[in-house]
Amino acid sequence: MAQTTTSVTQKSCVVSLDTSGGTLTNISGSTTTYSISGSADSGEDSTFEGTSNLTTAGPKTDTVDLAVIYSTATSEGSDILKQWWFSDGHQTERTVQIDVPDSSTGSDRYSGEVRLTGFSMAADSSATQKLRVECTLTCDGGLSWTAIA
């Protein structure tokens, strides 16, 4: 197999999240990392005639983990997450959207309705890095994957 010549940079990805008012807001300027992961419930059974187990795949769960720079500005990632966790009710659904490698035509878009199921912030007085807010968003119904038209 020939070496790939179509790799993409991570720096151009666009991460957007709903505000409490339902406005999808680009938070890429304060997002330091994101990860998308999925898992499916599975079960196994065996029969009297088989020599191996029968595996079934059940419902899937998609999660998005975000880390954003803590900022004092409103409408940036940390403000949206703090408002959601502490004031708006973390159980409310919001939209997350991630465009890879960017938001141009033909790029991949991962999006879905999510609930804020994890929130953390930790500081170390000896650290020189910016303070970060980290969260886990769990999809209600799973993420969709489409090409941007």
C-alpha positions as CSV (number, residue, x, y, z in Angstrom):
1,M,0.0,0.0,0.0
2,A,1.3,3.4,-0.9
3,Q,1.8,6.0,1.8
4,T,-1.1,8.3,2.2
5,T,-1.0,11.8,0.7
6,T,-4.5,12.9,1.9
7,S,-4.0,13.3,5.7
8,V,-5.6,16.2,7.4
9,T,-4.5,18.6,10.2
10,Q,-6.3,18.6,13.5
11,K,-6.0,22.4,13.9
12,S,-8.8,23.3,11.4
13,C,-11.5,21.2,13.1
14,V,-14.6,23.2,14.1
15,V,-16.4,22.3,17.4
16,S,-19.8,23.9,18.0
17,L,-22.2,23.6,21.0
18,D,-25.6,25.0,21.7
19,T,-26.0,27.8,24.2
20,S,-28.8,27.8,26.7
21,G,-30.8,29.9,24.1
22,G,-30.4,27.1,21.5
23,T,-27.9,28.9,19.3
24,L,-25.2,26.7,17.9
25,T,-21.9,28.5,18.8
26,N,-18.4,27.8,17.4
27,I,-16.2,27.1,20.5
28,S,-13.1,26.0,18.6
29,G,-11.2,29.1,19.8
30,S,-11.3,27.8,23.4
31,T,-11.4,24.0,22.7
32,T,-8.1,22.3,23.4
33,T,-9.1,18.7,22.8
34,Y,-12.1,16.6,21.8
35,S,-12.6,12.9,21.4
36,I,-15.5,10.9,20.0
37,S,-16.0,7.4,21.2
38,G,-18.7,4.7,20.9
39,S,-19.6,1.4,22.4
40,A,-22.4,-1.1,21.9
41,D,-24.0,-3.4,24.4
42,S,-23.4,-7.0,23.4
43,G,-24.5,-10.4,24.4
44,E,-23.3,-13.9,23.9
45,D,-25.0,-17.2,23.8
46,S,-24.2,-20.7,22.7
47,T,-26.1,-23.6,21.2
48,F,-25.7,-27.4,21.7
49,E,-24.4,-27.8,18.1
50,G,-22.1,-24.8,17.8
51,T,-18.4,-24.7,18.5
52,S,-18.3,-21.0,19.1
53,N,-20.5,-18.4,20.8
54,L,-23.1,-16.4,19.0
55,T,-22.6,-12.7,19.6
56,T,-25.3,-10.0,19.3
57,A,-24.8,-6.3,19.1
58,G,-27.3,-4.2,21.0
59,P,-27.9,-0.5,21.3
60,K,-24.9,1.8,20.9
61,T,-23.8,4.7,23.1
62,D,-21.7,7.6,21.6
63,T,-19.9,10.1,23.8
64,V,-18.0,13.3,23.1
65,D,-15.3,14.4,25.6
66,L,-14.3,18.0,25.4
67,A,-11.6,20.1,27.1
68,V,-11.9,23.9,26.9
69,I,-9.8,26.7,28.3
70,Y,-11.4,28.4,31.3
71,S,-12.2,31.9,30.2
72,T,-13.9,34.9,31.9
73,A,-15.6,35.9,28.6
74,T,-19.2,34.9,28.0
75,S,-20.3,32.7,25.1
76,E,-17.0,30.8,25.1
77,G,-16.8,27.1,25.8
78,S,-16.2,27.3,29.5
79,D,-19.1,29.7,30.0
80,I,-21.5,27.6,28.0
81,L,-20.5,24.5,30.0
82,K,-20.6,26.2,33.4
83,Q,-24.0,27.6,32.6
84,W,-25.3,24.2,31.4
85,W,-23.9,22.3,34.4
86,F,-24.7,24.7,37.3
87,S,-27.7,26.7,36.1
88,D,-29.6,25.3,33.2
89,G,-29.8,21.7,34.3
90,H,-27.3,19.2,32.9
91,Q,-30.2,16.9,31.9
92,T,-31.4,19.2,29.1
93,E,-30.4,18.2,25.6
94,R,-28.2,20.4,23.4
95,T,-26.6,19.9,20.0
96,V,-22.9,19.2,19.5
97,Q,-21.4,19.4,16.1
98,I,-17.8,18.7,15.0
99,D,-16.6,19.3,11.5
100,V,-13.5,17.5,10.3
101,P,-11.1,18.7,8.8
102,D,-13.0,22.0,8.7
103,S,-16.5,23.3,7.7
104,S,-15.9,23.3,4.0
105,T,-18.0,21.4,1.4
106,G,-17.1,17.7,1.5
107,S,-15.8,17.7,5.1
108,D,-17.2,15.2,7.6
109,R,-19.8,16.4,10.1
110,Y,-20.5,14.5,13.4
111,S,-23.5,15.8,15.2
112,G,-26.2,14.8,17.7
113,E,-28.3,15.7,20.6
114,V,-26.3,15.3,23.9
115,R,-26.7,15.5,27.6
116,L,-23.9,16.8,29.9
117,T,-23.0,13.7,31.9
118,G,-19.6,14.7,33.3
119,F,-18.0,18.0,34.3
120,S,-14.6,18.6,35.9
121,M,-12.1,21.3,36.6
122,A,-8.9,20.9,38.5
123,A,-6.1,23.3,39.2
124,D,-2.5,22.7,40.1
125,S,-0.7,25.7,41.7
126,S,2.7,24.5,40.1
127,A,1.3,24.2,36.6
128,T,2.0,26.7,33.9
129,Q,-0.8,25.5,31.6
130,K,-4.1,27.4,31.3
131,L,-7.0,26.2,33.5
132,R,-9.2,23.8,31.6
133,V,-12.8,22.6,32.0
134,E,-13.4,19.1,30.9
135,C,-16.8,17.4,30.2
136,T,-18.4,14.3,28.9
137,L,-21.4,14.7,26.5
138,T,-23.5,11.5,26.1
139,C,-25.6,11.3,22.9
140,D,-29.3,10.7,23.1
141,G,-29.9,8.5,20.0
142,G,-26.3,8.5,18.8
143,L,-24.1,10.7,16.6
144,S,-24.8,11.1,13.0
145,W,-22.0,11.3,10.3
146,T,-22.7,13.2,7.1
147,A,-20.7,15.0,4.4
148,I,-21.1,18.8,4.4
149,A,-22.9,19.8,1.3
